[in-house]
Amino acid sequence: MSFKKQDIYKALETITAPGEGKSLIENNNVTNVVTFGNEVEVDVTISNPTLQAKKKIETEITKAIQTNVSEQITVKVNVKVEKPAEKVNPNQIKGKAIPNIKNIIAIASGKGGVGKSTITANTAISLAKMGFKVGVLDADIYGPSQHIMFDVEKAKPLSVKVDGRSKMEPVENYGVKLLSLGFFTDPNQAVIWRGPMASKALNQLIFDGNWGELDFLLIDLPPGTGDVHLSIVQALPINGAVVVSTPQNIALADAKKGVAMFQQENINVPVLGIIENMAYFTPEELPDNKYYIFGKDGAKNLAEDIKTRFLGEIPLVQSIREAGDVGHPVALQNGTVLEKAFNDITKEMVSELLKRNADLPPTEVVRITTMSGCSSVKK
Ligand SMILES: Nc1ncnc2c1ncn2[C@@H]1O[C@H](COP(=O)(O)OP(=O)(O)OP(=O)(O)O)[C@@H](O)[C@H]1O
C-alpha cells in the first residue's frame, strides 16, 4: 500500500472544523502530519476542551483517512486543546449594554479621600444644569456618600412595576437620579463586601433601577484598585473612566495604578482623563491667593507622563466641603468661580467622551454625538 502525505491532507479537507464552517485544513487546526509505512500520525488543535469533542475529532479524522485513502492505515490522532486568542477591541464596551442609558462614566481614584465623590456629585449637577438627563450610581461600597451630598439621606427608593417587573425607582434631587448602596445599608454597621457580591448588588442597582432615559450615568467607584474593583468594573458596561487625584505624590502613585487598572487587557475601559482636585488652596476672601499645599501641577504632569488627558483642576475651598456636607453641592450655585470650575471639567469630560464614542465600532454608536442643543455648553 502506498500513499502520499498529500492524500492525507486531502482526506482531512473533508472534515469541517467544529463551529467554523470551513475545513480542518483551511482553519489551520491540523498542525502536523507524519506518515510511516501504513501508519499516520495527525496533530490537531481544537478549542473545545471536552472529552466528547476530543473523541469526536479523533473518530472523524480516522474515518476520513480510512475511507478516502485506505482502510489499512493505522491512524493516531494527537489532540491539543487551545483557546483561540480573544481579539481585543480597545473600544469595546464590556458587559450588557443598557439601551436607555447612553453613556456610563466611572469616576475612580487610587487613593481614598481625594474628592472622588465630591467631583462625581458636582459634575452630575453641572451636566443636569446643561440640560442632560443624568443619573448617579454610588458604588462606593466602603463609604457611600452621594445620598448625603444630594440631601436625600433618609430616602428609600420605591419599588415600581414596569412591564410586569419590579424595579427600583431612583431618588431624584437637583435634576439628578440617584441610587446608592447607602440607601440599603445601616450607616452604623460595617458591611464587608466581597467582589462578586458587590458587583451583583451594583448590577441590580443598574439593571433593576427604573432610570428611564439617561444621557449619562456616573458611577462613584470605591477608592483603590483591588480585587473588588476588578469585579465591579468588569461587570458593568462602562464607556469611559475618569481618575481623580490630588497633586500629592502618594495620591499620584495610586492614581497611576488606577489608570493602569482600566487599561489592563481584561478591563480595557478607555480612560477619559485625570482631574486634579485640591489643586491649590484658596481662602474665599482672597480668591487670587493660591497656596499649593499638596504640591503644584502633580496630576497635570502625571497625565502628560502617562499620555492621558488632563481634564482640569478644582481648588481646595472651604465652601466645597461645607456645601457637600449640607447636601447642597457648590455646582448648584449660579455665576460663581466654582460653578465655572466644575462646568469646565465637565465639558472637558464630555468632549473626551465624544471623541471616544466617535471611535466606537458602528454597532455600538448612538451615544451623544453633539453638544449643541444644549444652550449652556459653549465649546
Ligand atoms: N476641592 C475641595 N475643597 C474642599 N474640600 C473638599 C474638596 N474636595 C473634597 N473635599 C472634602 O474632602 C473630603 C473627602 O472628599 P470625598 O468624600 O469627595 O472624597 P472621596 O475620594 O470620595 O473619598 P472616599 O475615599 O471616602 O470615597 C470631604 O469632606 C469633601 O467635602
Ligand as a Chemical Component Dictionary entry (heavy atoms), coordinates in Angstrom:
data_LIG
# 
_chem_comp.id                   LIG 
_chem_comp.type                 NON-POLYMER 
_chem_comp.pdbx_formal_charge   0 
_chem_comp.three_letter_code    LIG 
# 
loop_
_chem_comp_atom.comp_id 
_chem_comp_atom.atom_id 
_chem_comp_atom.alt_atom_id 
_chem_comp_atom.type_symbol 
_chem_comp_atom.charge 
_chem_comp_atom.model_Cartn_x 
_chem_comp_atom.model_Cartn_y 
_chem_comp_atom.model_Cartn_z 
_chem_comp_atom.pdbx_ordinal 
LIG N1  N1  N 0 -11.957 70.717 46.378 1  
LIG C1  C1  C 0 -12.288 70.526 47.642 2  
LIG N2  N2  N 0 -12.236 71.550 48.544 3  
LIG C2  C2  C 0 -12.555 71.357 49.844 4  
LIG N3  N3  N 0 -12.948 70.189 50.351 5  
LIG C3  C3  C 0 -13.023 69.138 49.510 6  
LIG C4  C4  C 0 -12.714 69.262 48.123 7  
LIG N4  N4  N 0 -12.898 68.043 47.543 8  
LIG C5  C5  C 0 -13.304 67.210 48.519 9  
LIG N5  N5  N 0 -13.370 67.865 49.697 10 
LIG C6  C6  C 0 -13.747 67.301 51.000 11 
LIG O1  O1  O 0 -12.821 66.260 51.282 12 
LIG C7  C7  C 0 -13.470 65.159 51.901 13 
LIG C8  C8  C 0 -13.286 63.906 51.055 14 
LIG O2  O2  O 0 -13.952 64.099 49.825 15 
LIG P1  P1  P 0 -14.784 62.961 49.124 16 
LIG O3  O3  O 0 -15.645 62.263 50.096 17 
LIG O4  O4  O 0 -15.393 63.557 47.933 18 
LIG O5  O5  O 0 -13.566 62.037 48.718 19 
LIG P2  P2  P 0 -13.579 60.539 48.154 20 
LIG O6  O6  O 0 -12.349 60.440 47.331 21 
LIG O7  O7  O 0 -14.856 60.251 47.508 22 
LIG O8  O8  O 0 -13.463 59.755 49.478 23 
LIG P3  P3  P 0 -13.656 58.178 49.713 24 
LIG O9  O9  O 0 -12.301 57.616 49.595 25 
LIG O10 O10 O 0 -14.163 58.119 51.134 26 
LIG O11 O11 O 0 -14.627 57.672 48.727 27 
LIG C9  C9  C 0 -14.935 65.565 52.042 28 
LIG O12 O12 O 0 -15.135 66.102 53.296 29 
LIG C10 C10 C 0 -15.116 66.651 50.991 30 
LIG O13 O13 O 0 -16.121 67.578 51.310 31 
# 
loop_
_chem_comp_bond.comp_id 
_chem_comp_bond.atom_id_1 
_chem_comp_bond.atom_id_2 
_chem_comp_bond.value_order 
_chem_comp_bond.pdbx_ordinal 
LIG N1  C1  SING 1  
LIG C1  N2  SING 2  
LIG C1  C4  DOUB 3  
LIG N2  C2  DOUB 4  
LIG C2  N3  SING 5  
LIG N3  C3  DOUB 6  
LIG C3  C4  SING 7  
LIG C3  N5  SING 8  
LIG C4  N4  SING 9  
LIG N4  C5  DOUB 10 
LIG C5  N5  SING 11 
LIG N5  C6  SING 12 
LIG C6  O1  SING 13 
LIG C6  C10 SING 14 
LIG O1  C7  SING 15 
LIG C7  C8  SING 16 
LIG C7  C9  SING 17 
LIG C8  O2  SING 18 
LIG O2  P1  SING 19 
LIG P1  O3  DOUB 20 
LIG P1  O4  SING 21 
LIG P1  O5  SING 22 
LIG O5  P2  SING 23 
LIG P2  O6  DOUB 24 
LIG P2  O7  SING 25 
LIG P2  O8  SING 26 
LIG O8  P3  SING 27 
LIG P3  O9  DOUB 28 
LIG P3  O10 SING 29 
LIG P3  O11 SING 30 
LIG C9  O12 SING 31 
LIG C9  C10 SING 32 
LIG C10 O13 SING 33 
# 
